[in-house]
Amino acid sequence: MKNRYRLFYAKIMQHFQRFVTFLFCTSICLSVSCAPNTEEKKPNIIYILADQWRASATGYAGDPNVRTPNLDQLAKESFNFRNAVSVMPICTPYRASLMTGRYPTSTGMFLNDLHLPASELCIADALVSGGYQTAYIGKWHLDGQGRHSFIPPERRRGFQYWKAAECDHNYNHSHYYTGDSDEQLYWEGYDTFAQTADAQQYIRDHAGSDKPFALFLSYGTPHFPHHTAPEEYKSRYPLDEITLPANVPESRKSEALQEAQGYYAHSEALDKSIGDLLATLNEMGLDENTLLVFTSDHGEMLGAHGVRPKAKQVPLGESASVPFLLRYPAIHGEKGMVVDMPITTPDIFPTLFGLARLPIPETVEGEDLSSVVREGVEKEDRAVLYMQVAPWERGEYSREYRAVKTARYTYVRSLDGPWLLFDDRTDPLQMNNLVSNPENSDLVQELDARLQDLLAEINDDFRPAQSYIDEWGLVLAPHGSIPYSNDSDAGPQPPQTPQRKGNGE
């Protein structure tokens, strides 16, 4: 009898222990799932891309002219990568590198108006695979079939919501296409404001969605024409009150002042738009778990070093250095950090994916720098690569080059050998070329060795421009780049899609 009782009691206790264990595990699971941990939820991503906004042209970067209160506040809340460079300071090559995470010499996308090969895996394709809704508003410049041609959904590289045009800098009457329709539509008024309003509406419409969104907002400004900026903003920059940097020679000052007025006006108008966008994020309660980037595809010379206003392509800081602010409060809180470590365009794709905890495609050549944001610790002694493969800009600085940017130095090699060396800390306007100074011979050798290592990583042996043009089977127009149509009435033009000779893709 006692044995039966003991057996019955043992079974009761066994079931009771299982029940207690179940309750304990359930409570743990519930506490974990209910705990506020915004990082576990995939962030929304907003990528704000300006066109031709140089790194120095903000209040937070010290420009004495331009008014950028919204960007100045954003910089305080962001990781401010103040040594960011465009991998190739020109529109299409930068955009191709952003979309693929690859270098221009790897994709063949080193000239404007090329068609990005369908074989290249793009960031939006990978975002969709990772569960994201994707959107693109503004300038595209990767289709290569005419700047006013319709881009059908199958050529939008994974972007689902679409209000975009290949390329249009007629800011007060710029076109776009949307949905499946080939009807050419026009933004109402100044397109920067209209595109911002559309982005704000997209954010409101998707704020309650179970799926995160990735919105790329690609503005045309402050790229020239500068005189078409809103008069309200131009009037705030009288010519006699604009201060030009000391590296603008007398021969360029008059022209530079005229262009600077509209350039700064476009910039302030865009700053206002960014403020509106940030206000909408806050209004919808999305700012904490939104990974937001503000940057540009390249800079603007504005007469510096005697290079004509409107120019880019060259290796100097006004052309190659770009603003890069990254804010993700769910990880780093409300305070930002100034980052001296350099970053180049192919690093952006993997860094965004690292922060969103998405798998990084094997095709990506850039480095995932998400640990810098997560841990607040820079990678020491980092160097990054930028380049010009086939320049069509004219003048003293129009050469093929490969360049290295570190936290302190800019080093540039042309086909003739070491060309430029600047100490960007002591000489931020890059007015003292140190490359021929015997005292710097060890530094030149060190930086040149680092350059060679970076080139070896991407299998670039740095040859004359024509060699790359032939390798990728390209045919140039008389102006030195890919021919294009800017006629709104013209039909699609045959695209030039880079394809390596001997490659059967």
N, C-alpha and C positions, 0 to 999 in steps of 0.2 A: 504494500500500500504506500509506504513511504517512498519507494522507488518511483511509483507512478506519479506521485505528487511532485517529486523532484523533477521528473521528466517534463511534466506539464508546466511547472514553474520556469524551467529552463527555456521551454519554447516561448512562453509568454515574454520573458526577458529578452529573448533573441528578437522577437517581432518589435518589442518596444524600442530596443537599441536601433533597429533599422529605421523605425519611424522617427526617432530623435535625429539620427544621421540625415535622413531625408529633409527634415525641417531645417537643420543647420545648413545643409548645402543649398536649399532653396533660398534661405535668408541671405546667404552670401551672394548667390547669383543675382537676387533682387537688388541687394545693396550696390553691387557693381554696376548693374545695368541702369540703376536709377541715379547713381552718383553723377554730378555734373563734370563730365570730362569731354570738353568740346573737341579735343584733338582726335578722339576716336572716330568722330564723325568727319567724313571727307570734307575738306574746305571747299567753298566756292572759290573760283579763281577769276580775277579780273586783271587783264593785261592791257595797260594803257600805253600805246605806242605813238609818240609824236614823230614828226618827220623833220629832220634837219635841226633839231634842238641841241645845241652844243652844251657840254657839261658845265661851262662857266656861266651860262646865261640864266641864273636863278638868284633870288635874294640870298638863299641859304649858302650858295657857292661864292657869294661876295660880289656879284655884278652890281655896280653902283647905279645902274639905270633902271633895270626891269623891276616891275612890281609883281611878285608871285607869293602873296600871303598864304594861299592854300597849300602850295607846294612846300613853303617854308615850315608850315605846321606839320605837314605830312612827313617831312624829313626828320623832325624831332621824334616822331612816332615810329620810324622805320629804321631798317638797316640801310645805311647810306653808303653804298659802294662807290667811293669817290675816285677810284682808279678803274672804272669800267671803260672798256674800249669796244668799238664796233669791229668785228672780225675783218670786214672789208667796208670802209666807209662810203657806201653807195647803196641805193634803195634795194634793188632786187637781190644782190648777193647777201645783204644782211638778212632779208626776210626769208630767203631759202635756208640760211643757216639757223635762224630761229625756229623754223618749222621742222627741220630735220635733226638739229643738234650736231650737224656735220660741217666740215670746212669746205670752202668754195672749191678747192683743188680736188676734193673727193667727190663732189656732185657735178662739177663742171659749171656751176651757177656763179660765174664770176663777171658777168656783164648784165647790164640792164635789159629788160624786155625779153629775157629767155623764158621758156616754158619749163617749169619744174617737172622732171621726169615722173611718170606715174609709178615707177619702181621704187621711188623714195618713200619710206614710211614717215608720215607727218604727225605732228603733235596731236592734232585733233582726232586722227584715226585712233591713236593710242588712248586718248581721253575717253572716247566713246566706248572702247573696249573695257576701260576701267569704270564704267558706269556713269559717265558724265553726260549732261546735255551741253551742246556746244553752240556758240554764237560768234559771228564775225560781222562787224560794222565798220565801214570805211574803205580805206585804200588797200588793195590786195597786191598787185604788181608781181604776180607769179604765173600768170596764165600765158602771156606772150603771144596773144592772138589779136592784138589791137587794143589800144587803151580805152576804147569805148565799146568793145565787143561784149556780148552776153557770155557769162560764165555759167554753164549748166551745173546742176547739183553734182553730177559725177566728177566734175573737175574742181570741186570745192574742198577737197582733201579732208573730209570728215566734219566740216562745219555744217550744222543743221539749220539753225536760224541764220539768215543771210540777208544783209542789206549792204551791198558792197559794189565797188567798181574796180576795174583793173587799175586805172590811174586817172585822176582828174583834179587839177589844182585850180580850177575856176571856182573859187570858194563861194562866190555869191550865186552860182548857177551850176552846181556840180551834180552829176548824175549818179544813179545807182540802179541795181536790179534786185529783185527780191522774189522768193519762192521759185516756182517753176516757170515763171513768165519771162519772156524775152522783151517785154515792154520796158523802154527806157524811162525811168522816173527821175524826178529832180528833188533834191532836198530843198526845203522851204527856207529862203534867206541864206544867211551865212552858215555854211554846212557844219562848222565846228559846233555851233549851238544846236542845230537840228539833230546831228548824230548823237550828241550828249543826251538830248531829250529822249531819243529812241532807246539808248542804253538804259536810262533811268526807268523807262516803261518795262523794258525786258527784266530788269531786276525786280520790279514790283510784281510782275506776272509770274515770276519763278521763285519768289521768296518762300512760298509755302510748299514747294515741291519736295517730295521724298528723295529726289535725286539731286546731287549738287550740279551746279552749272559752271562752265568755263566760258567767259566772255572776253573776246579780243576786240578792243576798241582802237582802231587804227586811224588816227587823224592825219590830214594832209599838211596842216600847219605845224610850225612856222616856216616851212619850205616856201621859197619864192613862188609866185609874185608877192612881194611884200607890200606894194602900194594898195592892194585890194583889201587890206585889213580894215575893220570897221572904223569909221571916222572918229567915233566916240573914243576909241582907244588910241588912235594915231595922235589925236590932239593932246594926249597926255605926255607926248614925247617930242617937244619942240627941238628942232635941230641944234639950236644953240645951247641946249641943256644936256645933250648927250655927250658922255665922256667915252672916248675911244681908248683902248689899251695902248700902251707904249710901243707895241710891236706892229702897229699900223703905220706905215710910212706916209710922209706928206703927200706923195703922189696918189695915194689911195683914199685919203681922208674924205674928200668931198663926196665921192661915190659911196663910201662906207657909211657916212652919216645918213644919206638918203635911204639906203637899204636898211640901216639899223632902226630907223623910225618905225617902219612897217613890221620889221622882224620882232621888235619888242612889243608892238601892238598886238600882233598875232599871239605872241607868247602870253601876254597878260590875259587876252580873251580866252585862251586855252586854260590858263590857271583858274579863271572864273568857272569854266565848265567842269574842271576837275573838282572844284569845291562843291558844285551842284551834285556831282556824282557821289561824292563822299557823304553829303547830307542825306541822299536817298538811302545809301547803305545803312546809315545810322537810324534813319526813320523806320526802316524795315527790320531793324534789330539784327542785321547781318554782318556788321563790321568786325565783330570779334572772330568769327570763324570764316572770314574771307581772306584769302591770300592775294594781296594786291601788289602789282608792280607798276611803277611809272618809269619809262625810259624812252630812248629815241633810237632810230636806225643809224644815225651818224650826226655829225656836227655841221658847222657853217663857218667858213673862213672870215667873212666880213672884212676883207682887206688885210688881215694879219699877215705879216711876213711878205707883204706885197702881192699875195695871191688874191685874185679878184673876188669881190663879194659874190655870193651864190655858189661858190666852189666848195667841193669836198674832195674825196678820193685820196688826198695827199696824207703823209704820215704824221703831220703836225697835230698838236693837241686840239686845236680848234675844230679840226675835221674828224679826228679819230676818237676823241674822248666824249663820252655820253653820260647823262645823268642816269642813275640806277638806284631807285628806292624800292625796297621790299618790305611790306608790312604784313605781319600775320600775328595778331595779338594773342590768339589761342596758344601760341608757342612762347612768344617773348614778352607778352604783356604790353603795357601802354608806352613803355620807354624804348627808344631806339638805340642805335649804336653806329658810330662812324667806323667804317671798315676800310682800312688802307690796302688790304690784300686785293690784287687786281682780279677782274673777271672779264671774260671775253664771250662773244655771242654763243658759241656751241655749248657753253656751260649752263645756259639758261634752262633749256629743256630738261636735262637731268636733275637740276636743282629744284625746279618746280615739282617734278615727279617724286623726288626724294622727300620734299616737305609734305606732299599729299599721300605719301606711302603707296605709291603706284610702282609697278615694276618698270624698270628703265630698259627700253629695247636695246638689243645688242648692237644695232646699227649706229647708235649714238656715240660720237667721238669726244664730246665734252665731258667735264668732270662734275660729279654731283657735289655741290658745296652746301647741301642742306645742314650738315653738322655745324657749320659756322653759325647759322641762325639758331639751331636747337641748343647749342652749347655756349654760344657767345664767345667763341675762341677762334681767332683767325688761323689759317694755315700759314706758317712762317715761310718766308723766303720764296713765295710763289711767283712764277713768271708766266705770262700768257702771250699768245701769238696773235698778231693781226697782219694784214697783207694787202697788196695791190698786185693782181696778176697781169692785167692788161689795161693800163690806164688810157683814157681818152681825153682827160683834162690836159690843157696845154700850159707850158711854163716851166720854170726852174725845177719845181718839185714833181713834175710829171714823169715819174720813172716807175718801173717795176721795183717792188721792194718787199722785204719781209722784216717784221719788226717784233721786238720784245718789249713788253711793259711789265715793270715790277712796281713795288710800292714806292720806289724812289726814282727809278730811271726809265727813260725811253731810249732804246737803242734800235737803230735802223740800218739794215744792210741793203745796198743796191747790187745790181749785177757786177758792178765794178769793185765791190768790197765794202768795208765799213764806211758808212755815209754820215749818220747823225748820232750824237749822244748828248742827251740833256739830263741834268740833275733837276728833276721836277719839283723838288722841295725848295731848293735855293734859287731856282730859275723857272718859276711857273709859266712865264711867257715864252720860254724856250728861245731865248735870244743869244745864248752862248753855247755854240756847238763845241763840245769837248773832245770830239773823236780824234782830232789830230794832235792833241796835247800829249807829249811823251809821258807826262806824269800819270796819264790815264790808260797807258798801254795794257796794264794787267787787267783793268776793269773792262776794257774793250774785248780782250781775249776771253774773259770770263763770260760776258754777256753774249759774245758770238758763239761760244761753246753751248750755252743754254739755248740759243736760237737753233743751232744745228740739231740739238736733241729734240726740240719741239717739232722741227720739220721731219725728223726721222720717224717720229711717232705717227705721222699722217702720210708718210711715204712721198713727201714733196722734195724734189731735188733742186728746186728753184732755177728755172730756165727762162729764157726770153719769152715774151708774151706770145709771139707767133707760134711757138712750139705748143703751147696749151691750146691755142685757137685751132691748130691743126689736129691735135690729139682728140679734141672733142667734136670735130667736124663742123665748126661754126663758120658762117660767112658774115662779114661785117659790112656795115654801111659806110659811106664816106666820112661820117662824123666819128668813126672809130669804135662804135658799139653795134648792137643788133638793130637792124631797121625796124621801125614801128610806125603804125598809123595812129594819128591823133585826130582823125576826122570822125566826127560823130555820125556821119552818114555813110561811112565806108563799111563794107562788110568785114567779116573775119579775115585776118591775114594768116598765111601758112606759118605755123609756129616753128621756131628752132628749139629743138629739145636736145640738150647735151647728151651725146652718146660716144663713149670712148671707141676709137677705131679698133676693130678686132673684138669688140664686145658685142655679142649677139643678142643683147637685151632688146 
